[in-house]
Amino acid sequence: MTSPLTVSIPSLRTAAGELFAISTAADFPRIPPGVLAIGTDPASVHFNRLSPAMLGTLNARLLAIQKDLFQLSNDMAAAARAYQEADAAGR
C-alpha cells in the first residue's frame, strides 16, 4: 500500500517565491557582446568569426530559461493556492 501524497504548502510557496526572485532579478546572467580573442592565430580568428553567433544563441537561451523560471514560479504559486483552498474546503 502506498502512502498518500502530501504537499508542504509553505515550502511550495517559498520555492515559488525564490524562483520568482531569480527570474525577475536585474542581474540574471547574460553574456556581454563583444567577447573576442585578441590573438591573430587561426584559433583566435576562428573564435572571433563564430563568437557573435554563439553569444547570440547563448543569450537567447538564457532569456528563454529566465521566462521558463518565471512561468514555473507562477505555476507553483497557483498550485500552492489550489492546495490551500482544497485544504480549507476539507478535500
NORCOR-V945383 format. One line per field, one symbol per residue. phi: phi as a letter, one per 30 degrees, with the letter a starting at -180 (. if undefined). psi: psi as a letter, one per 40 degrees, with the letter a starting at -180 (. if undefined). burial: b if it has 24 or more other C-alpha atoms within 12 Angstrom, else e. Layout:
BEGIN
phi: ???
psi: ???
burial: ???
END
This chain:
BEGIN
phi: .cdddbbddddddddddddddddcddceebcddidbdcdcdeddddedddeedddddddddddddddddddddddddddddddddddddic
psi: hiiihihhddddddddddddddeehdfhhihiifhiieieidddddddddddddddddddddddddddddddddddddddddddddddef.
burial: eeeeeeeeeeebbebbbebbeebeeeeeeeeeeeeeeeeeeeeeeeeeeeeeeeeeeeeeeeeeebeebbebbbebbeebeeeeeeeeeee
END
